[in-house]
Amino acid sequence: MELYINENSITGQASNREEALILLEELFTTFSAAKNIAKDRKGYLVKDLSQRFILKDVTIQNFLQKEINETNPIERKFRTFALGVLFNKPRMDPTAVHFDEKDSLVSEESLCLKNTCFDHASSSKCSAMVISMMNNEKYTHKTILIESSIYGKKKVLNITNSKVLFENTWIYEHHTKHARNATLNGSKIASPMTLNQSEAETALLNGILINRRVYSFYKNKWYKFHCQENNKFHGFEFTPEQNNIDDELANSILHSLNFQPHGQIFSEYL
């Protein structure tokens, strides 16, 4: 999954200094946390993000320079953190995808999205997630629909706060029926889980979600993770079946990515 800050969601929606602080903190902390489940643990933003307006007539950069209470250590610490997010590399060049005049990229409402984060999001081969600022009515839904003249119709996962991010972050929990070796569980044989906790977490967070199951190819072996509840999964080693639609889809998609780690991949957003 590729990760971006949705600069289109920053439209000067804060009504005062306190609200601006809350909105910026939620945006930047959610974006930073999302890197843990993103491809290469990286996130991208446009070069001029700091020039977007957080208040009606105050840019993000000016806000961080002039509106922070210097006597408040928490606000000073946040400014350092925010500037690190804003000016940290890598940068995204939104003109590198739909650069030809005849190319088009539009939202579900037919609004042009060329030269925005959605240029790159539309071209992602491993699904894309954007972090949008809260209090923007256009970007409240979990899914953003876009249409590219190059890549066709795409769904982009939209996250607006840390709570929603957590709900979409897969968590590994070991199940006692899956031991290091295959064991008898009642009248059935329970497949082994040959990975330790750390390895299983890595495998899970670099898998692909298909119908509430995550498939992962890790250290030359296949693993399948079943959803226990909400965003918690337990897993085991398995061999894909040729006549199983989901197994074949997982193999096809991960093969197209050369079985390299790409963070969490959501099949419905490919």
C-alpha positions in Angstrom: 0.0 0.0 0.0 1.3 3.4 -0.9 0.6 6.3 1.5 -0.1 10.0 0.8 -1.3 13.1 2.6 -4.4 14.3 0.8 -3.6 18.0 0.3 -7.0 18.6 -1.2 -8.6 18.1 2.2 -6.7 21.1 3.7 -9.0 24.0 2.9 -8.6 26.5 5.8 -11.4 24.7 7.8 -10.0 25.6 11.2 -12.0 28.4 12.9 -9.5 29.3 15.5 -5.9 28.6 16.7 -7.0 25.8 19.1 -8.9 24.0 16.3 -6.0 24.4 13.9 -3.7 22.7 16.4 -6.0 19.8 16.8 -6.5 19.3 13.1 -2.8 19.5 12.3 -1.8 17.2 15.2 -4.3 14.5 14.0 -3.2 14.8 10.4 0.5 14.5 11.0 0.4 11.9 13.8 -2.0 9.7 11.8 0.2 10.1 8.7 3.4 9.2 10.6 1.7 6.2 12.3 0.4 4.9 8.9 4.0 4.6 7.6 4.2 1.4 9.8 1.8 -0.4 7.4 2.9 1.3 4.2 5.2 0.2 1.4 8.8 0.7 2.5 7.4 2.4 5.7 7.3 5.7 3.7 4.6 8.3 3.0 4.5 11.0 0.4 3.3 14.6 0.2 3.4 17.4 -2.3 6.2 20.0 -2.1 3.9 22.9 -1.3 1.9 21.3 1.5 3.2 23.8 4.0 1.6 26.6 1.9 -1.9 25.2 2.3 -4.2 27.2 4.5 -5.1 25.8 7.9 -7.0 29.0 8.9 -8.8 31.3 6.4 -5.7 33.5 5.9 -2.9 31.5 7.6 -0.8 28.9 5.9 0.4 25.8 7.8 4.0 27.1 7.7 3.0 30.5 9.0 0.9 28.9 11.7 3.8 26.8 12.9 6.1 29.8 12.9 3.9 32.4 14.5 1.0 30.7 16.3 2.8 28.3 18.5 2.9 29.2 22.2 6.6 29.3 23.0 6.0 28.9 26.7 4.2 25.6 26.2 6.7 22.7 25.8 4.0 20.4 24.3 3.3 22.9 21.5 7.0 23.5 20.9 7.6 19.8 20.7 4.6 19.4 18.2 6.1 22.2 16.0 9.4 20.3 15.7 7.5 17.1 14.9 5.3 18.8 12.3 8.2 20.5 10.6 9.9 17.2 10.4 6.9 15.7 8.7 6.5 18.6 6.3 10.1 18.9 5.2 11.2 15.2 5.4 11.9 13.4 2.1 10.8 11.7 -0.1 8.7 14.2 -2.0 6.0 13.5 -4.5 5.9 15.0 -8.0 2.2 15.0 -8.9 3.0 16.2 -12.5 4.9 12.9 -13.3 1.8 10.8 -14.0 -1.0 12.6 -15.8 1.3 15.2 -17.4 -0.2 15.2 -21.0 -2.9 17.7 -21.7 -5.2 14.9 -23.0 -4.8 12.9 -19.8 -7.6 13.1 -17.3 -8.1 12.3 -13.6 -11.4 13.1 -12.0 -13.3 12.5 -8.8 -16.7 10.8 -8.5 -18.1 14.4 -8.8 -16.1 15.0 -12.0 -13.7 17.4 -10.3 -10.2 17.4 -11.8 -7.6 15.8 -9.6 -4.5 16.2 -11.8 -1.4 17.5 -10.1 -2.5 16.2 -6.7 -1.7 13.1 -4.6 -4.3 11.2 -6.5 -2.0 11.2 -9.6 0.3 8.7 -7.9 -2.5 7.0 -5.9 -4.2 6.1 -9.2 -1.1 4.4 -10.5 -0.3 2.3 -7.4 0.0 -1.5 -8.1 -0.4 -2.3 -4.4 -3.4 -0.2 -3.4 -3.2 3.4 -2.0 -4.2 5.2 1.2 -4.6 8.9 1.8 -4.7 10.7 5.1 -7.2 13.5 4.9 -7.7 16.4 7.3 -10.8 16.2 9.4 -13.7 18.6 9.1 -13.8 18.4 5.3 -17.2 17.2 4.0 -15.7 16.0 0.7 -13.4 13.5 2.4 -15.3 11.8 5.2 -16.0 8.5 3.5 -13.7 5.5 3.8 -13.4 5.1 0.1 -12.6 7.8 -2.5 -13.6 6.9 -6.1 -11.4 8.3 -8.9 -11.2 7.7 -12.6 -8.0 8.0 -14.6 -7.7 8.0 -18.4 -4.6 5.9 -18.0 -5.5 3.5 -15.1 -9.2 3.4 -15.2 -11.5 3.5 -12.2 -9.8 3.1 -8.8 -10.8 3.1 -5.2 -8.5 4.9 -2.7 -8.7 4.1 1.0 -9.3 7.3 3.0 -8.3 7.7 6.7 -9.2 10.8 8.7 -7.9 10.1 12.2 -5.8 7.7 14.3 -8.9 5.7 15.4 -9.9 4.9 11.9 -6.3 4.0 11.1 -6.1 1.6 14.0 -9.3 -0.1 12.8 -7.6 -0.7 9.5 -4.3 -1.9 10.9 -4.0 -5.7 11.1 -2.9 -7.1 14.5 -1.5 -10.5 14.9 -2.6 -12.7 17.8 -1.3 -16.2 18.2 -3.9 -19.0 18.4 -2.9 -22.0 20.6 -4.3 -24.5 18.1 -1.5 -23.6 15.6 1.7 -24.9 17.2 5.2 -25.1 15.7 4.1 -28.5 14.2 0.8 -29.8 12.8 -1.4 -31.0 15.7 -4.7 -32.8 16.0 -7.5 -30.4 17.0 -10.5 -32.5 17.7 -11.1 -34.6 14.5 -9.1 -32.1 12.3 -5.4 -31.4 11.8 -4.5 -27.8 12.8 -1.9 -26.4 10.4 1.4 -25.2 12.0 2.5 -21.6 12.6 6.2 -21.8 12.1 6.9 -18.1 12.7 7.6 -16.4 16.0 5.6 -13.4 17.1 7.8 -10.8 15.4 8.1 -12.8 12.2 4.3 -13.3 12.1 3.7 -9.6 12.6 6.0 -8.8 9.7 4.3 -11.4 7.4 0.9 -10.1 8.3 1.7 -6.5 7.7 3.1 -7.3 4.3 0.2 -9.5 3.1 -2.9 -8.9 1.0 -6.4 -8.9 2.3 -8.9 -11.0 0.3 -12.4 -11.6 1.8 -11.3 -11.1 5.4 -8.3 -13.3 5.0 -4.7 -12.1 4.7 -2.3 -14.0 2.4 1.4 -13.6 2.8 4.5 -15.1 1.2 7.3 -14.8 3.7 10.7 -16.5 3.7 9.7 -18.7 0.8 6.6 -20.0 2.5 2.9 -19.2 2.3 0.9 -18.1 5.3 -2.8 -17.4 5.7 -4.2 -15.2 8.5 -7.9 -15.5 9.5 -9.7 -12.6 11.0 -10.8 -13.5 14.6 -12.6 -10.2 15.3 -12.4 -6.7 14.1 -8.8 -6.2 13.0 -7.2 -9.1 14.9 -5.8 -12.1 13.0 -4.3 -15.5 13.8 -2.3 -17.4 11.1 -0.7 -20.6 10.0 1.4 -22.0 7.2 -0.4 -23.4 4.2 -0.1 -24.4 0.5 -2.3 -22.5 -2.0 -4.8 -24.6 -3.9 -5.0 -24.3 -7.7 -8.8 -24.6 -7.7 -9.3 -22.0 -4.9 -10.2 -18.6 -6.3 -8.9 -16.6 -3.4 -5.6 -18.6 -3.2 -5.1 -18.1 -7.0 -5.8 -14.4 -6.7 -3.3 -13.9 -3.9 -0.7 -15.8 -5.8 -1.3 -13.8 -9.0 -1.1 -10.4 -7.2 1.9 -11.1 -5.1 3.7 -12.7 -8.1 3.1 -9.4 -10.0 4.8 -7.6 -7.2 7.7 -10.1 -7.3 6.8 -11.3 -3.8 8.4 -8.2 -2.4 7.1 -6.5 0.8 4.6 -3.8 0.0 3.0 -3.2 3.4 -0.7 -4.0 3.8 -2.4 -4.5 0.5 -6.2 -4.2 0.3 -7.4 -6.2 -2.7 -10.6 -4.1 -3.1 -8.5 -1.0 -3.6 -6.3 -2.4 -6.4 
